[in-house]
């Protein structure tokens, strides 16, 4: 069993197989309780966001079901380096089932939405049918009048009308609930594509957008270029000013990328201090020119630490640009952009290279 920092000793004792089990609680229940307490303690201790991705990853690591994640946590603790959100984003790539989980969630969402639509259609049809039947019965009841011998039939018919009205009301409420559930599903899908810190699209959203943008560019016969950008010496910002201040720097850079790149550019946080941009309609030379203008504008700014009033210093980034439409396989373009970013780093940083 792996124990990461931030957990109370009582939680560790409860996780022990020799610890006593409280009255009325089975060993399995106690184990689940201990795991939840460890996850909760970890999140609070390291000031992490409570997101589905974080909780799923920590559950895999702290339960021992994902040994690679567990080893990474232990090694990080022993090294004394901070366990923050940026590092967790990188750690998430160690999950061997990550893409399978995403695909399963997508499939489940599609099935759920299809089921909801079919149920809503059935509810509407049933409501229409009961409405027609109610009108027909109402006409018949009125035609019968109130003869003594027909009193029982009339009473039963009126009871049936009342019951049909109840069914109609229940179906109407069901449609409202279905609409609300569909809205919640759409919001959940949207939130799954958003980076929790910068509110830019995340890596998952970028990977899906890259595929569709490449297909669209080839159909239109227009160029499409990709740029990888990495903040220079970002670790020094965290070390000198703290991780909360570093997060604010990332948010400021994210907003600047999104604003300066233009509406035709899709900007996302790829992970950690790395951002990715898709330039629709631009070849790699034009994309490099656009990115270089952003680099110069950001480099001319002076960012201040609002907590201390001290300047962060000159914040710059390095970038690598490649044209996606030049390759049948988008992964080759990604590799070339990444290699170009590496060259920019090797050649002194604060520069843009072509791949």
N, C-alpha and C positions, 0 to 999 in steps of 0.2 A: 504494500500500500504506500502510495506516495503522499507526503505531506509537504505542501508549499507554504511559504511564509504567510503570516496574517491570520493564523488560526489559533484559537484559544487552546490551552492545555486540556480543558474539559472536553472540547470537541475531539481532541486526539484520544483521550481516554475512552470516549464513547465509541470511537472507531475500532478499538482493540477487540479482538475476538474473545479475550478473557474478561472483558468488562461485564458487570451484571446487567441483566435486562430488566427494565422497570416492569412492575406488575401490570398485566394486561397488554403488554407490548411484545410482539414476537421478535425473534432475532432479525428477520428480514425487515420489519418495520423500523427497528432500531438502526439498522445499517442505512436505510434510506434517509432517516432523520439525520444521521451523522454526516452523510454525503452532502445533504442540502445545507447543513450548518457550515461545512468546510467551504462550499462554493460561496455562500453568503459572506463568510469571513474574508475570503480572498478578494471578492469584489469590493467590499468596503475598505479593506486594508490598503488596496492599491488604487482606490478611487477610480474604478472602471465603470463604464456605462453598462446599464442593465439592458442588454440586447439579446435577441435570440441567438445570434452568432457567438457572442461571448459565453453565454451560459452553456450552449451546446459543446463548445470547445473545452471549457473548464470541466464540464461533466465527464467528457471523454478522458481528460488528463488526470483528474483527481480520483476517478473511479478505477483507473488502471486499464480501461478498455482500449485506450490509445497509448501504447507504450512510448512511441516517439514523442508525443506531446508531453507526456509525463517526464521523460528524460530531459527534454528541453527546459521545462520549468525548474527542475532540480539544478541543472547546470547554470541557468540564469541566476538562481538564488546564490549558488556557491561563488559565482563570479562577482557578486555584489552590484551588478548592473541593475538599473531600474526595470521593473515589470510594469510597463505602461501600455496604452492603447496602440501606439505605433508599433511596438514590438509584438503585441498580440496579433495585429493585422498580418505581420510577417509570419508569425508562428502558425497562423491558420492554414498556411500553404502546406504544412506538414500533414494535415489530416488527409489520409488516403481516400476517404469516402466523401470528401467535400463536394466534388462535382456530381457524384451519384446522389447525394442528399439534395442538391439543388435541382437536379433533374426530376427526382421523385416529388419534390414540392411543386414543381411546375406542373407535372402530370396530375397530381392531386388537385391543384387549383383548377385546372381545366375540367376535370371530371366533376368537381363540385359546382362549378359555374354551369356546366351543361345540365346537371341534375336540378339545380335551382331553376333554370329556364324551363325545363320540362314540367317541373312541379307548378311553376307559376302559370304555364299555359293550361295545365289540367285544372287548376283552381279557377281560372277565368272561364273555361268551358263549363265547369260544374256550376259556377255561379250563374252563368247565362241560362243553363238548363233549368235550375231550380227557380229562377225568376219567371221563366215562361210557365212552368208547372204551377207556380203559386198564382199567377194571373188566371190560368185556366180553372183551377179549383175555386178561386174566389168568385168567378162568374157563375160556376155551377152552384155554389152555396147560396148566392143571392137569388138564383132562379128557383131554388127549392122553396124558399120562404121559410115559414116556421110551423108546418103542420105538426101536430102532437106526435104522430107516428114516426116522424123523421127527425125528432129532436136529437136522438142519440147519434144519428149519422152526421147531423150538422155539427154537434159538439166535437166528434172525432175529426171532422174535416178542419174545423177551426184549430184544433190542437195540432194537426199536421201543418197547417199554415204557420202557426207559431214556431214549430220546430224548424221548418224550412227557413224562416227568417233568422233563427239562431245560427243555422248552418251558413247562411249567407254572410252574417256578421263575422263568424269565425273565419271564413275564407277571406273576407276583406282584411281582417287583422293579419292573416297569414301572408297576404300579398305585401302588406306594409313591412312585416318582418323580413320577408325575402328581399325586398328592395334595400332594407337597411343592411342585411347580411352581404348583399352584393357590393354595396358601397364600402363596407368594412374590408371585404376581400380585395377590392381595387386599391384601397389605402394601404393594406398590408403589402401588396405587390409593389406599390410605389415606394414604400418605406424600405423594402428589401433591396432596392436599387440605389439607395442614397447613403453616402458616407455620413456616419453619425456626427463627426466633428465638423467638417467643412461644409456639409450639406450639398456638396457636389455629387454627381453620379459616381458610384463606386466601380470597382474593377468588374464586378458581375455585369453591371449595366453597360460598361465600356465594351466588354467582349461580345455582348449581343449586338450592340450598335455597330461595331466594326464589321460584323458579318453582313448586316443589312446595308450599311453604307457602301461596302465594297461591291455588292451586287448592283445597287442603284447606280454607282459610278460607272460600272462596266456597261450597263444597259444604256445609259445616257452618253457614253463615250467621253466622260469627263474625268479629270485626274482626281485622285484622293491621296492625301499625304498624312502621315502620322508622325508625331513628335513625342519623345520621352524626355521629361525634364526632371532634374534632381537638384534639390536645394544644396548649395555648397556649404560644407562644414556645419551642417545643422546640429550635429552632436555638441559642438561648442556652445551653441545657443542654449541647449538644454542644460549643459553642465554649468554655465555661468549664470543663467537667469531662472532655471527651473523648468519643469516640464509643462506647467500650466502656461507660462509665458511662451514656451515653444509652440504650444497648441495655438495660441493666439497669432503667432507669426504665420503658422500654416493656414489659418483661416484668412488672414489678410492677403497672403499670396494667392490662395484659391479664388478669392473675390477679384483680385487683380487679373488673374489669368482669364476668368470667365468674362470680365468686362472688356479687356483689351483685345482678346482674340476675335471678338465679333460674333454675330448671331449665327453665321454659317459654320462656326467651329464648335465641335462637341468637346467639352473639357471635363475631365474626370480625375479623381484621386485614385492612383493605381495602388497605393499602399505606402505607409511610412511617410517620408518626405518626397515621394515621387508622384508626379502628375503626368497625365497623358492627354494629348490633344489630337483631334481628327480634323483636318482642314479639307472640307469638301470644295471641289472646284479649283484647288491649287496644286500645282506640281511642287516637287520638293524644293526647287530654288525659291519659288514664291513663298512657300510655307516657311522656309528658313528665314527669308527677309521679314516676314510677319513676326516670327518668334524672336528674331534678333532685336526688333523694335521693342517688343515687350521686355526683353532682357535689359536693354539700355534704360528703359523707363523705370523699371523696378530698381535697378542698380543706383539710380539717381535719388531715390527716396531715402529718407532717414526715418526708421521705425524706432519708436520709443517704448520702453517697458513702463506701462502705466502704473505698475505697483511701486516701482523704485524711482521713476523719473530718469533712469539711465538709458542711453541709446543702446540698441542692439548691435549697432555697427552696420556696416554695409552688407545687406542681404542679397546674395546673387544666386544664380542657378546655372547649371550646364544643361545642354540639350543635344539630342540626336534626332535627325529627321530622315525619313525614307518615304518613297512613294509606294503606296499600296497597290495601285492599279498596274504597276509594272510587273507584278508577280501573280501567277495563277493561284498560289497558296499564300494567304495573308500571313501565315506564320513566318514565312521568309522575310516579309517586310518588317514584321515585328523584330525579328532577330537582327536585321540590318540597322534598324533604328536604335536598338539596345547597344549594338557594337559601336555605333557612332557616338552615343552618349558616353560610353566607356573611354573612347578616344578623347572626347572633350575633357573628361576628368583627368586623364593622363597628361594632357597637354596644358594643364594649368588651371582648368576650371573657368567659369564665367565666360563661356563661349559656346557656339553652336557648330556642330559638325554634321556633314551629310553622310548618309549611308547608302 
